[in-house]
């Protein structure tokens, strides 16, 4: 079995940059940014998607366009679901305003339904990711406060909701036949 080293880039902001008058050049030749990356050893691309994106970027329509480009170049594609409207990082996974009133079961249903819907659309368009990441940098949980798992929020009840919420996304992805990657913000750091 041959092992391939993955050399990846997160290009979630590339479509936003593309709205500016930017020229991508490699050795004096104007090329698409993805082509330049591939020509220089990048073989995998990560995209972030949000179901309520601020500013309209990182939504399904734009993700689909970029996913088709990635697949056309035969690059490995990782899709990272962010279940909030803003940047997600270990210190803040607050729910978006449209979710503040939702209970645990409704949140789990939304995670499942949105993951399933996005992957169904991508599959129909021949742009299914090779790997899926259910939420991002989830060391301390996600969709706070119900799924926050540190400090005063580290109860068994919070852990249970955190895991069932993530599993909702995993089950949705697996039902579309995607490989799953869960990334922790502090992955690999031992105390």
C-alpha positions in Angstrom: 0.0 0.0 0.0 1.3 3.4 -1.0 1.1 6.2 1.5 0.5 9.7 0.3 1.6 12.7 2.3 -1.2 15.2 2.4 -0.1 18.8 1.8 -3.2 20.9 2.4 -4.4 24.4 2.5 -7.6 26.0 3.9 -8.9 28.2 1.1 -12.3 29.2 2.7 -11.6 32.8 2.0 -10.5 32.4 -1.6 -13.9 33.2 -3.0 -14.0 36.3 -1.0 -10.6 37.4 -2.2 -11.8 36.6 -5.7 -14.3 39.4 -5.5 -11.4 41.8 -5.5 -9.3 42.5 -8.6 -6.6 40.0 -7.8 -4.3 38.3 -10.4 -2.7 35.0 -9.5 0.6 34.4 -11.2 3.1 31.6 -11.2 6.4 32.2 -13.0 4.8 35.1 -14.9 1.8 33.0 -16.0 -1.7 34.0 -14.9 -3.4 31.0 -13.4 -6.3 30.1 -11.1 -5.2 30.1 -7.5 -6.1 26.4 -7.1 -4.0 25.5 -10.1 -1.0 27.4 -8.7 -1.4 25.5 -5.4 -1.6 22.2 -7.1 1.4 23.0 -9.3 3.4 23.7 -6.1 2.6 20.5 -4.3 -0.7 21.1 -2.6 -2.9 18.0 -3.0 -5.7 18.7 -0.4 -8.0 21.6 0.2 -10.1 22.4 3.3 -13.3 24.5 3.1 -15.4 25.7 5.9 -19.1 26.0 5.5 -21.6 27.8 7.8 -25.4 27.5 7.7 -25.8 31.1 8.7 -22.7 32.9 7.3 -22.2 36.5 8.0 -21.5 38.4 4.7 -22.8 35.6 2.5 -19.4 33.8 2.2 -18.9 30.2 3.2 -22.4 29.3 2.3 -23.5 26.2 0.3 -23.6 27.9 -3.1 -20.1 29.2 -2.9 -18.8 26.0 -1.3 -20.3 24.0 -4.2 -18.5 26.2 -6.8 -15.2 25.8 -5.1 -15.8 22.1 -4.4 -16.3 21.5 -8.1 -13.0 23.2 -8.9 -11.2 21.1 -6.3 -12.7 17.9 -7.7 -11.9 18.9 -11.3 -8.2 19.2 -10.3 -8.3 15.8 -8.6 -7.4 17.2 -5.2 -8.4 15.7 -1.8 -11.3 17.7 -0.3 -12.1 18.2 3.4 -15.3 20.0 4.3 -15.5 21.5 7.8 -19.0 22.2 9.1 -19.3 25.3 11.4 -22.7 25.3 13.0 -22.6 29.0 13.9 -22.5 32.2 11.9 -19.0 33.4 12.9 -15.5 32.1 13.4 -15.4 29.0 15.6 -12.5 28.4 18.0 -12.1 26.6 21.3 -12.8 29.6 23.4 -16.1 30.5 21.8 -18.6 28.2 20.2 -21.7 30.3 21.1 -24.9 29.5 19.2 -26.1 32.0 16.6 -29.0 34.3 17.4 -31.4 32.0 15.4 -30.5 29.1 17.6 -30.5 30.6 21.1 -34.1 29.5 21.8 -33.6 25.9 20.6 -33.4 23.0 23.0 -31.0 20.1 22.7 -33.1 17.8 20.5 -33.8 20.6 18.1 -30.1 21.5 17.9 -29.2 17.8 17.3 -31.8 17.7 14.5 -30.4 20.8 12.9 -26.9 19.4 13.0 -28.1 16.2 11.3 -30.4 17.9 8.8 -27.9 20.5 7.7 -25.0 18.1 7.4 -27.2 15.6 5.4 -28.6 18.4 3.1 -25.2 19.9 2.3 -23.6 16.5 1.6 -26.6 15.4 -0.5 -26.3 18.5 -2.7 -22.5 18.1 -3.1 -22.9 14.4 -3.9 -25.6 15.2 -6.6 -23.2 17.6 -8.2 -20.2 15.3 -8.1 -18.4 17.3 -5.5 -18.7 15.1 -2.4 -15.8 15.7 0.1 -13.3 13.0 0.8 -13.4 13.9 4.5 -15.9 15.7 6.7 -15.2 17.5 9.9 -18.2 17.9 12.3 -17.7 21.3 13.8 -14.3 22.9 14.3 -11.9 23.2 17.2 -14.3 21.5 19.5 -12.0 20.9 22.5 -14.5 22.6 24.8 -17.6 21.6 23.0 -19.8 23.4 20.5 -23.2 25.0 20.3 -22.8 26.5 23.8 -24.0 26.4 26.4 -25.8 23.1 26.1 -22.7 21.4 24.7 -20.0 23.3 26.5 -17.7 20.8 28.3 -15.2 22.7 30.4 -15.2 24.6 33.7 -18.6 24.9 35.3 -20.1 23.3 32.2 -18.3 19.9 32.4 -21.2 17.9 33.8 -22.2 14.5 32.5 -25.3 16.1 31.0 -23.2 18.6 29.0 -20.9 15.8 27.8 -23.9 13.7 26.8 -25.3 16.6 24.7 -22.0 17.4 23.2 -21.4 13.8 22.0 -25.0 13.3 20.8 -24.8 16.5 18.8 -21.5 15.6 17.2 -22.8 12.0 16.5 -25.8 13.5 14.8 -23.5 15.1 12.3 -21.4 11.9 12.0 -24.5 9.8 11.3 -25.7 12.2 8.7 -22.3 12.2 6.9 -22.0 8.4 7.1 -25.4 8.0 5.6 -24.1 9.8 2.6 -20.9 7.6 2.7 -18.3 10.2 3.7 -15.2 9.5 5.8 -15.2 11.5 9.0 -12.4 13.5 10.6 -12.9 15.1 14.0 -10.4 17.8 14.8 -9.8 19.0 18.3 -8.4 22.4 18.9 -5.7 21.1 21.2 -5.2 17.8 19.4 -1.9 16.1 20.1 -1.1 18.2 23.2 -0.7 16.1 26.3 -0.9 17.4 29.8 
